[in-house]
Amino acid sequence: MKKRIAFLIILFLSLLFASCAGKPNMEALLSYQRPGTVCALRITDGEVFYAQLRIEEKEMRIIFTDEKREGLSYRLKNDGTLSLFFEETEIPLASSELIKCKRWFSAFSVSAGENIWKIKKETLGGISLYICKDSVFTLYIDAVSGLPLKIEVGNMTVDVLSCSIVES
């Protein structure tokens, strides 16, 4: 009888400790949003286009890589000013919520603390990932590398084709 009780206690404690494996917090999951991050993107926002995202110390850049928009880029500085660049020509844009590229930038400047996040660990197609949802964003983050795979904001989808962080 004592052996059974001891076995059940050990089994219960093993299950308790195994189920308490903590999930990372959103700050850790969003650590890719730092200077040095470079991502190749496929953005679906009414139409599909390809771009490269660069996060730098003083700004974020979205540089179009598809034939239709090649040579065109948007730059969002840390002070909130937004500019459209074509080759060497800069066109400052007035701050407006109607500018579509603000949504594109918002996908890579997600706040960890302003919203309540639901974090779920899953395996899709053999890839272990975290699915993080709040009232606006759904993030799919690779559990091994910590890099984003897909970001959904309303009817906009950003597929991250490749991503790397260059340490400076």
Backbone torsions as a table, in degrees:
resi	resn	phi	psi	omega
1	MET	NA	-42.7	179.8
2	LYS	-65.1	-35.1	179.5
3	LYS	-65.8	-40.1	178.9
4	ARG	-65.0	-43.2	179.6
5	ILE	-65.0	-43.4	177.9
6	ALA	-62.7	-41.5	178.1
7	PHE	-62.5	-45.1	179.7
8	LEU	-64.1	-38.8	178.1
9	ILE	-65.4	-45.1	179.0
10	ILE	-63.6	-42.4	177.7
11	LEU	-62.2	-45.1	179.3
12	PHE	-61.7	-46.2	179.7
13	LEU	-65.3	-37.5	177.7
14	SER	-63.1	-45.1	178.4
15	LEU	-65.4	-38.4	-179.9
16	LEU	-63.2	-46.9	-179.4
17	PHE	-70.1	-34.9	178.8
18	ALA	-68.0	-36.8	-178.3
19	SER	-80.3	-11.1	-179.0
20	CYS	-92.0	9.8	177.7
21	ALA	-60.1	115.6	-172.2
22	GLY	-74.8	149.1	173.4
23	LYS	-88.4	149.6	176.8
24	PRO	-67.7	154.7	177.6
25	ASN	-82.4	171.2	-175.9
26	MET	-65.8	-32.3	177.5
27	GLU	-59.7	-42.4	178.5
28	ALA	-68.4	-40.4	-179.2
29	LEU	-69.4	-26.2	179.8
30	LEU	-95.7	14.4	-176.8
31	SER	-65.6	-15.6	176.9
32	TYR	-69.9	-13.4	-179.1
33	GLN	-84.0	55.4	-178.1
34	ARG	-132.6	161.7	178.9
35	PRO	-55.8	139.4	-178.1
36	GLY	104.3	-8.8	179.9
37	THR	-78.8	130.8	177.1
38	VAL	-131.1	124.9	-178.3
39	CYS	-131.4	141.5	170.1
40	ALA	-94.9	128.7	-171.6
41	LEU	-124.3	150.1	165.0
42	ARG	-119.7	112.9	-175.9
43	ILE	-104.5	127.7	175.1
44	THR	-112.4	107.8	-179.2
45	ASP	-144.5	75.9	-173.3
46	GLY	86.7	-44.2	173.1
47	GLU	-137.0	169.0	-177.8
48	VAL	-104.8	132.3	174.6
49	PHE	-147.3	163.3	-176.3
50	TYR	-114.0	143.3	-177.9
51	ALA	-153.6	167.7	173.3
52	GLN	-118.1	135.6	176.5
53	LEU	-105.6	134.7	174.3
54	ARG	-128.1	123.9	174.8
55	ILE	-103.3	120.3	-179.0
56	GLU	-120.5	176.1	-177.6
57	GLU	-56.8	-44.3	-172.1
58	LYS	-108.1	-6.5	-177.5
59	GLU	-163.0	165.4	170.0
60	MET	-115.6	141.5	179.7
61	ARG	-126.0	138.4	168.8
62	ILE	-115.3	115.9	-176.1
63	ILE	-113.1	118.5	-178.4
64	PHE	-70.9	138.6	-178.2
65	THR	-119.3	-4.6	177.9
66	ASP	-83.0	159.7	-175.0
67	GLU	-57.7	-39.4	-174.4
68	LYS	-64.0	-33.4	-174.2
69	ARG	-121.0	11.2	-175.3
70	GLU	-56.4	136.8	-178.5
71	GLY	92.7	-5.4	-178.5
72	LEU	-103.8	139.4	176.9
73	SER	-149.4	156.4	172.8
74	TYR	-113.4	142.9	177.2
75	ARG	-130.3	128.7	177.6
76	LEU	-114.5	113.5	-179.6
77	LYS	-82.4	161.9	-178.9
78	ASN	-60.5	-26.0	178.8
79	ASP	-81.7	1.8	176.7
80	GLY	94.7	-4.5	179.1
81	THR	-75.9	141.1	-175.2
82	LEU	-121.0	136.0	-179.9
83	SER	-135.9	148.1	172.4
84	LEU	-103.3	130.7	179.6
85	PHE	-116.4	137.2	168.1
86	PHE	-129.4	110.9	-173.4
87	GLU	53.2	-107.1	-178.3
88	GLU	-104.7	1.7	-176.4
89	THR	-94.7	127.7	179.2
90	GLU	-107.5	132.0	176.6
91	ILE	-122.2	107.7	177.8
92	PRO	-66.2	139.4	179.7
93	LEU	-109.1	138.8	177.3
94	ALA	-67.6	144.0	-179.2
95	SER	-71.1	118.8	179.5
96	SER	-151.5	143.4	177.7
97	GLU	-74.0	-11.5	-178.3
98	LEU	-80.0	-12.4	-179.2
99	ILE	-73.4	119.2	-175.2
100	LYS	-59.9	-35.9	-174.8
101	CYS	-65.5	-19.6	176.0
102	LYS	-62.7	-36.4	176.7
103	ARG	-66.2	-37.5	179.6
104	TRP	-64.4	-43.3	178.1
105	PHE	-67.2	-36.2	-177.4
106	SER	-62.2	-26.7	179.0
107	ALA	-65.7	-19.0	-179.5
108	PHE	-118.2	17.7	173.4
109	SER	-137.0	48.7	-178.5
110	VAL	-76.2	136.1	179.2
111	SER	-88.3	135.1	179.7
112	ALA	-79.9	-29.0	-170.0
113	GLY	-104.6	-12.4	-174.3
114	GLU	-80.5	-23.0	-175.1
115	ASN	-121.4	165.2	175.0
116	ILE	-91.9	120.6	-176.1
117	TRP	-102.3	138.6	170.5
118	LYS	-105.7	117.8	-177.3
119	ILE	-111.7	126.9	-178.2
120	LYS	-131.8	130.6	177.6
121	LYS	-95.6	128.8	-178.9
122	GLU	-139.3	169.0	172.7
123	THR	-122.4	118.0	178.9
124	LEU	-120.7	121.9	179.4
125	GLY	58.9	30.3	179.4
126	GLY	85.4	0.5	179.6
127	ILE	-104.9	125.9	177.1
128	SER	-81.8	125.8	-178.0
129	LEU	-145.9	163.4	174.4
130	TYR	-104.5	131.0	173.6
131	ILE	-106.3	116.4	-175.3
132	CYS	-114.7	123.9	-178.2
133	LYS	-126.6	141.3	167.1
134	ASP	-132.5	-161.3	-177.0
135	SER	-73.1	-15.9	-176.4
136	VAL	-119.1	-45.9	-170.3
137	PHE	-106.2	147.9	164.9
138	THR	-126.9	119.2	-177.3
139	LEU	-113.6	136.0	173.9
140	TYR	-113.5	111.6	-173.7
141	ILE	-120.5	128.8	178.7
142	ASP	-60.3	125.9	-176.7
143	ALA	-70.7	-26.0	-177.5
144	VAL	-83.7	-52.1	-175.1
145	SER	-88.4	-23.7	-176.5
146	GLY	79.5	10.4	-178.7
147	LEU	-96.9	150.3	-178.7
148	PRO	-72.5	147.3	175.7
149	LEU	-111.6	-35.5	-177.5
150	LYS	-158.6	144.6	177.8
151	ILE	-134.7	130.4	177.3
152	GLU	-118.5	132.1	176.7
153	VAL	-133.1	101.9	-176.4
154	GLY	61.0	-125.1	-179.5
155	ASN	-93.5	8.3	177.7
156	MET	-98.2	136.9	177.5
157	THR	-126.1	131.0	175.5
158	VAL	-114.6	111.3	174.5
159	ASP	-92.7	123.7	179.9
160	VAL	-90.7	106.6	-176.7
161	LEU	-75.9	-35.7	173.4
162	SER	-156.9	154.4	-179.0
163	CYS	-155.1	139.6	176.6
164	SER	-147.2	156.9	177.4
165	ILE	-120.0	117.9	-179.8
166	VAL	-95.0	114.8	179.2
167	GLU	-73.6	132.7	-179.8
168	SER	-99.5	NA	NA
